[in-house]
Amino acid sequence: MLRESNGRGTRCLGYCAAATFILCAAAQNSLHGWALGARSSEIAALILAIASIAGAIMTPIALAAAFNAFGRWQFVRGLVALALAACCFAYATVSSLGFVSGARDVAAATRGAEADAYAIARDKAKVANVELATLAAAPRGNRKTEAARAERKAKLEADRADAERVMAAGATATVADPTAASMASYAAALGYEVEPAKLSPWLVLLSVIFFELGAAASLIVVGALPGAAAKAEPAKSAPAVEPKPVPEVAAAPAMADAPEAPQDDRKTVGRKRSRALDDVLAKIKSAGGQLEGPLDELGERLGLSKSSAHRALHALAGLGAVNLATSAAGTLVQLR
């Protein structure tokens, strides 16, 4: 029970993280689409923004669909989904590049202006301090000289105070791109001389990969979590699947010729299986002892209708021949 609860909590966290990734990617792409279309008209901006949102949401869905289709040997469907995922991913990457690079350019320009103001204020404060020290060391003069000195001293002190206020306001903005400057410092410590300006485009690319690849692959990664938990404990992961009695299988249209299995409420393992159930069991064995997917697809692979597959699988579970569990793909069937 504890392991099952931990698995459920992990899946919830995974889906929350995937939704956050997708929403962030959709938001930044829509903002870039709006800014791009606004140069033409508001209608164009709205169209590009909505298309950007749709592309960002469809990228992980199409990629997960392609991954699922290839896993079921449905190559045509997988190729179509992969082509759609590639188109959406390419558009989203271009939009993300435009958004992130624009945001970094604005931030770098703002920090650059603040850094220039900081440097000017620092130089102004140094000049004022030097002149104030010179005035303090000068010998006293007549009344007129002392009045001029006092006036000059007051102006220099005011200039120094203004410079110190500017320096205090922009104390953290001493460089235009602090992240690139830090990376350049680390590279220099390793013996590589790199200009911070050359690192900025790579930092933009890193941000784009983080957003777009994280959003695109999030559903595949989260979808793998329930499957791994179900395979680890197949017998304990199916509390929601209730075995049904065998007589319903005998009444199924697809198995009308199968003799009814004897009833024994005290012991289900050891009942006789009908020929139809033996055929279903043989098909599960030929598939490697495990099937997974929605009931309609499981029915196609077993040669039964959806309802007949449902009854047959639950009958085999009641006989103790297979384990049934729920998974992200639908139903997981495993031989015991």
Rosetta blueprint (number, residue, H / E / L):
1 M L
2 L H
3 R H
4 E H
5 S H
6 N H
7 G H
8 R H
9 G H
10 T H
11 R H
12 C H
13 L H
14 G H
15 Y H
16 C H
17 A H
18 A H
19 A H
20 T H
21 F H
22 I H
23 L H
24 C H
25 A H
26 A H
27 A H
28 Q H
29 N H
30 S H
31 L H
32 H H
33 G H
34 W H
35 A H
36 L H
37 G H
38 A H
39 R L
40 S L
41 S L
42 E H
43 I H
44 A H
45 A H
46 L H
47 I H
48 L H
49 A H
50 I H
51 A H
52 S H
53 I H
54 A H
55 G H
56 A H
57 I H
58 M H
59 T H
60 P H
61 I H
62 A H
63 L H
64 A H
65 A H
66 A H
67 F H
68 N H
69 A H
70 F H
71 G H
72 R L
73 W L
74 Q L
75 F H
76 V H
77 R H
78 G H
79 L H
80 V H
81 A H
82 L H
83 A H
84 L H
85 A H
86 A H
87 C H
88 C H
89 F H
90 A H
91 Y H
92 A H
93 T H
94 V H
95 S H
96 S H
97 L H
98 G H
99 F H
100 V H
101 S H
102 G H
103 A H
104 R H
105 D H
106 V H
107 A H
108 A H
109 A H
110 T H
111 R H
112 G H
113 A H
114 E H
115 A H
116 D H
117 A H
118 Y H
119 A H
120 I H
121 A H
122 R H
123 D H
124 K H
125 A H
126 K H
127 V H
128 A H
129 N H
130 V H
131 E H
132 L H
133 A H
134 T H
135 L H
136 A H
137 A H
138 A L
139 P L
140 R L
141 G L
142 N L
143 R H
144 K H
145 T H
146 E H
147 A H
148 A H
149 R H
150 A H
151 E H
152 R H
153 K H
154 A H
155 K H
156 L H
157 E H
158 A H
159 D H
160 R H
161 A H
162 D H
163 A H
164 E H
165 R H
166 V H
167 M H
168 A H
169 A H
170 G L
171 A L
172 T L
173 A L
174 T L
175 V L
176 A L
177 D L
178 P H
179 T H
180 A H
181 A H
182 S H
183 M H
184 A H
185 S H
186 Y H
187 A H
188 A H
189 A H
190 L L
191 G L
192 Y L
193 E L
194 V L
195 E L
196 P H
197 A H
198 K H
199 L H
200 S H
201 P H
202 W H
203 L H
204 V H
205 L H
206 L H
207 S H
208 V H
209 I H
210 F H
211 F H
212 E H
213 L H
214 G H
215 A H
216 A H
217 A H
218 S H
219 L H
220 I H
221 V H
222 V H
223 G H
224 A H
225 L H
226 P H
227 G H
228 A H
229 A H
230 A H
231 K H
232 A H
233 E L
234 P L
235 A L
236 K L
237 S L
238 A L
239 P L
240 A L
241 V L
242 E L
243 P L
244 K L
245 P L
246 V L
247 P H
248 E H
249 V H
250 A H
251 A L
252 A L
253 P H
254 A H
255 M H
256 A L
257 D L
258 A L
259 P L
260 E L
261 A L
262 P L
263 Q L
264 D L
265 D L
266 R L
267 K L
268 T L
269 V L
270 G L
271 R L
272 K L
273 R L
274 S L
275 R H
276 A H
277 L H
278 D H
279 D H
280 V H
281 L H
282 A H
283 K H
284 I H
285 K H
286 S H
287 A L
288 G L
289 G L
290 Q E
291 L E
292 E E
293 G E
294 P L
295 L H
296 D H
297 E H
298 L H
299 G H
300 E H
301 R H
302 L H
303 G L
304 L L
305 S L
306 K H
307 S H
308 S H
309 A H
310 H H
311 R H
312 A H
313 L H
314 H H
315 A H
316 L H
317 A H
318 G H
319 L L
320 G L
321 A L
322 V E
323 N E
324 L E
325 A E
326 T E
327 S E
328 A L
329 A L
330 G E
331 T E
332 L E
333 V E
334 Q E
335 L E
336 R L
